[in-house]
Structures are given as structure tokens and as C-alpha cells.
Amino acid sequence: MDILLDLHDDLVFDRMWAALLPVSAFTTASSNAAGLYSNASHVPLPSSHLSAWSHLISHIPHPPLPDDLLTSPLVASETVASAWPRDYLPRQIISLFILTWVGIHALYFIFAGLSYKYIFNHEMMKHPRFLKNQVKLEIESSMRAFPGMTLLTLPWFVGEVRGYSKLYKNVDEYGWGYLLFSVLFFLVFTDYCIYWIHRWEHHPLLYKWLHKPHHKWIIPTPFSSHAFHPLDGYAQSLPYHIFIYLFPMHQKLYLGVFVFVNFWSILIHDSDMITGHPLETIINGPAHHTLHHIYFTVNYGQYFTWADRMGKSYRQPLSELDPMNEIRAAEAKKAKEALGKDQ
């Protein structure tokens, strides 16, 4: 997250914070006309000489201002400085919230939208258990979940940008071998943790109020991928954040796999029941997760099938379990009934 925060500080946040909380609002002597801050006087100008906004924000807490900001002709420079520097904790918290909130919406609508248009079989919407206006309801559920999930996730991102995680920048610190190994390690670690978190969420004490809202979508679409109770979505994301506080990972690689796991979560909700491919017994794909939504207590895993096999919750996707069979049967029944009426 520190990579994205630095990038957006350069592109957006430096200008935004300089406009919202400029140094000029916190200096004890200013000249609005020339934009200069004199070191010779420490007598504040009357409030009438300050803008209403500057007067309003002048009481907001801020770190000590460096002398060079108080004595330099700031307006003459290209970028007016903010009284909240990049490493100031309140600024980081707010910037990260904005970045995370906007980012999750972008990932959701881009990936889910593309999957819905190009991968999802729209014939699935004819299934008897597909809800009326389901896509709209899935999107509304996701929109309600995002603010809470963002707030809950924020402390992990703040800790990351403030250097408390084990993310590293230089590949040479651990070598290329560990870099490649860390990808598989990340997937195996998070898959196993999510398996148990997901399975525990099916316990009667938790299921009804926590996880059942996600199982409302028995025939899911890609837009159901984030349609969780906020605590449910947060709980299943915890292994992704915990991993980098326990084990080293290259920061760019982590950003890449973090985007990937969001994409994968969307992909496995496309109700695809393609069976018979070589990796079917190893990779927990869309067919496996479709069976989970239909039968509830099978295929809890995220990427692989091994945890389900160990936990005796694995169910092999078979063509006879394809929900399209029910659609074809229902259509055949309707056709037969219509033919009988015509006769």
C-alpha cells in the first residue's frame, strides 16, 4: 500500500492537502498579498485579513512546522506545502481510507463488470433459484459492505505504510528464489487460513447473522463476490494482511497478489460449471465454488482443494451437478406444458 500511497501523494494528495490545510493557515505571520512568510514578526494579522477557511482550520492540530516553511516564499514555488506532511499519521489515515475506498470500488466494478459481460453465462439467470433483480441486490449489498470493510482494514494498511510489516523493496535482500517461493507460500498460507475461517463461519452460532447474507446468492454472479456482511468480508481477508506481518514479501509482488486475490474472488463467483479439466482436483475454481453456494457445506477453500480434502468437505464438480441441468429441465417442462395446451 505504501507504493500506491506514494504514487497518489505525487498525483493527487499533495495538492489536495496543500489546498485543504496550507501552511499559511498555521503561520503566526503572513502576507496574503505577496504570499511571503516573514521571520521578523510573530504578531498575527487580524482575522479579517485571513480567508474564512484559513481561520476555520487554523485550530486543527498539526506537527511542528519547519522554519524553512515559515520563511520561504511558498507561493512562488510550484506546489504550496501542506501543514500535514506525508508522514503525519492523521493524513495517512484519511488518505489511505480514500485510496482504499476508491480502489475497492474500482476493482469491483472493473473486474466484476468484465467477468459479468464476457465470462458469466447469462443463461444462469433463468435458474429457478436466481432471485428477482439479483444483480442489483448484489451490487447494493457490496456497496453497503465496502465502508465497514474499509474501516476495519485500515489499521493493517496504516501499519504497512509506517514500516511495521515485513515488506521489503530490494529483491537482493532475500534473493529471487525466495521471491518465487513467497508467491506459492502466500497462496498456500492464505488458502488454509481462509478455509478454516470460512468453515467456522458456517457454524450455527455465526452462520445466520454473519455468513448467511452471502449465501443469499445461491446462483451467484460476479457481483456477488463482495456482497458480504462487512465483518464476514473482513474476516476472510485477514490472512492476506497477517501474512506480511509474519513473513517477508516484496512490496510490488504483494501489491500484485493482492490485486490477484480480488480478481480470483470475483472469478469463482461466475457460476461456471466447466468440468473435466486436468487441474480440477487441485485448483478450487468456479465450479467448486458454485457447488459451495448450492450445497453450503462443501468446498470452503479459496484456491486449492487440499484443505477441503483434509477436512473431508471436498465435493468433486460433476457435469450432472451443473445447475444448467435444472434450467434445461424447467424449460423442457414449460415447453411440454405449452405443447399440451396447444393440443
N, C-alpha and C positions, 0 to 999 in steps of 0.2 A: 504493500500500500504506500510505502514511502516513495517509490518510483512515481506512482500516479499523483501523489500529493505534490511532489517537487515539480512535476510537469504542469499541473494545473495551477500551482503558485505562479509559475512563469507566465502561463497563458491567461489566467483569469483572476486568481485570488489576490495577488499582489495589488492589482489595480482596484479590486473590489474593496479590500481592507484599507487601502490608502484613501479611497473615496469616503468610506463609512467612518473610519477612525484616523483622520490625518493627524500628523504630529502637531500641526498648527493649533488644533483644538486643545492641546495639553501644554503648550509652552506658556511661560509666565510673561513673556513679552513678545509682541508680534506687530508686524506692519502689514495689514491686509493689502495695501495698495501695491507695495513692491514685492511682497512675498518673502521678506527677509526676516530673520530672527536675530535680534541684537543681543550680544552678551553684555552690553553696557548697562542695561536697565532690567530690573526684575520687578517692576511695578506693572501689574496687569492693566490693560486698557479697559475702559468701561464696557460693560456687557453689550451696550448698544452698538459698539463697533464690531462685535462678533456676529456671525450669522446665527440664526436661531438654532440650527442643527449643531454648530460648534458649541454653543452654550449648553445645549441639551446633553451632549455627550461628554462634556468636559469633566464630569464627575465619575465617569466609568473607570474602574481600576485598570492600571497598565503597569508594565515593568518600568524601572528607571530609564529615562531617556538619555542616550549617549550625548555627550557635549557636542559632538560634530553635527548631530541633527539639530541642535538648538542654535548653532552659529552659522550654518551653511545656508546659502540662498537656494532653498529647496525647489521653489517654483521654477527656477532657471534650469533645473535638471529635467530629464525626460520623464521620470517617474517620481511622484511625490511619495515620500515614505509614510508608512502607517505607524501609529504608536504601538500597534500589536505586531511585533516581528514574527517571522515564520516559526520560530521555536517556542512561542508563547503558548502555553497549554490551552487556555480558552479558545484561542484562534484555531489551534489544531483540532480541537473537539468539534467546533462548528464547521470548519472546512471539511473534515472527514465525514461528518453527518451529511452535508450537502453532496459530497462526492459519492458516498455510498448509496444514498437515496436515489440520486440521478442515475448512478451506474447500474443498480439492480433493475430499475425500470427499463433502461436501455437494453441490457442483456435479455431481460424477459421478453420485451416486445419484438426485438430483432430476431432472436433465436426461436422463440415460440411462434412468432409470425411466419418465419421461413419454414419451420417444420410443419406448421398447420397447412400452409399453402402447397408445399412440394412433397411432403412425406406422409402426412396423416391421410388415411383412407377415409374420405368423407362419407362413404357408404356406411361407416360405423355409426353415423348419426341416425340411421334408421333402426338401430337396435331398440328393442322394447324397453330396455333399462337406461337408455340415454335420455336425460332429463330435458324438459322443455326449456328453451333458452339457456342451455347448459354452458355454452361458451361464454356468454355474457356473465353468468353467475360465477364461473371460474375466474374470470378477469376481476370481477368485483371482490371476490374473496381474496385474491392475491393483493389487490390494492389496499385492502384493509389490513393485511398482514405485514406489508412492507415497512410502515413506520415503526411498529413494535420490533420487528426483526432487526431493523437498522439500529435502533437504540440499544438493544441487547448486545449486538455485535460490536458496537462502537468501542468499548474498553479494550478489546483484543487489537483493534486497528491502532488505537492510541498507543498501546504498549509497543506495538510493532514499530511505529514511526519514531518512538522515543528510545529505541535501541534495546528493548528488553527481550526481544525474540532472538533466535539463533540464525536468523537470515544473514547471509554474507554476500559480498559483492564480487570478490575476486575468485575465479574458478581455481586458481592455483592454491588457494587455502586448503582445499580438500581433494583437488585433482578431478580429472574427467571421469575416472572410474566411479568415484562416489557420486558425482553429478548424475550419471546414468542410473546408478543403483538407487539413488534417492527418489527417482520417479516411481519405480516399482514399489519401493518401501512405503512411500506416501500412499499409493493406491491400496496396498495390502493392509496397512495400518488403519486407514480411514474406513475401508470396506468392513473390516472386522468390528471396529467400534460402532459404525452405523448399524451393522447387523443387530447388535445387542440393544442399542438404543431403540431401534425400530421395533424389535421384538418386545422389549419391555413396554413400549407404548401400546401394545395390544393387550396388556394385562388389564383385567376388568376394572381395576382401580383408576387406570389412566385413560383407557380407550375412549370411553363415552364423551368425556369433556375435552380431551386433548387431541386424539388422533382421528376420531370418527369424522370430523368435518372434512378431512382429506379423502376419506373413503365414501363420501357422498357421491364421488365421481366413479361409478362402477365401470363405466366405459369411458376412460379418460381421454382428453385431448391434450396436446402440448401445453395449453393454457392452464391445465390443472397442476402443472409441475410445481408451482409455488403457491397453490391455493391451500394453505395450511392455517391452522391456528398459529399465531406468532411464536408461542413457546415451542410448538412442535417443530416448525422450521428452524428455529434457533438451536434446539437440542440436537437435531440431525446434522447441523453444520459445525457443532463443537469440535469434532475430531480434526477438521481442516485447520482450525485455529490452534488447537492444542499441539498439533504435530510440530509446528515451527518453534514452539517454546520448549520442546523436548529434544528435537533433533535438528542439526544444521541443514539448511537448504538454500540454494542460490536464489537471490531475491527475484530475478527475472524468471527463473524456472517456476518459482512458486506462483508468481502472477499468472503464468501460462496455465499451470494445472488448476488454479482457482477458477479461471475462465472455463476451462475444460469441464470441471465438475458441474458447473451450472448448465453448460450445454448438454452434458450427459443426463442430468436430471430432467431436462426438457425432452430429450430424445426418447427416453424409456417410457414416456407417457403418451406415445403416439398410437397406442393400441395395436401395434403391428404384431401379427402372429405368424411371421415367416419362420418356418421350422425346417430342420434337416441340414443346417449349415455346419461345417466342421467344428466351429468353436462353441456350439450350442451348449455343450456340457461344461464349459469352462467360464464363458462370459455370461453374466447376468444382463441380458439385453431386454429390449422392449417386450418380446414375447413372454419372458419370465415375469416381468412386472405387470403385464396385462393380467396374467393369472393371479398375481397377488391382489389386484383390485377386485377380481371376480370372486376369489375363494378366501381372501383375507388372511389366512394363517399359513401361507406358503411363500417362499421366495422373498425373504426380507432383505437380501443382500443388495448392494449398490452396483458393484462392477463384476464381481466374480460369484461363482456358485459354491465355492468350497466351504464357506461358513454355513450355508444352508445345509450342505451335505453333513457337516459335522454336527449341526444342531437338529438333524432329522426333520427339516422343514422344506426340503427341496422337492419341487414338482417339475417334472420334465415337460416342456411345451410339446404338445402333440397336435397334429392337424385336426383331430376330432374335437379338441378343446377350443378351437377357434370360434370366437363369438360371431364371426360371419356366418357360421352354420345356422345359428338361431335366426339371423336376419333372412337368410335364404329360406328357412323353414316357414317363417312368418309370411314372407312374400308368396311362397307356394300355396300356403293356406288361404291367403286372400284371393289369389288367382283362382283357386279351386272353388271358393265360395262365390266369387263373381261369375264363374262359368255356370255354377248351379243355378244362380238367379236368372241368367240369360236363357237357360233351358226351361 
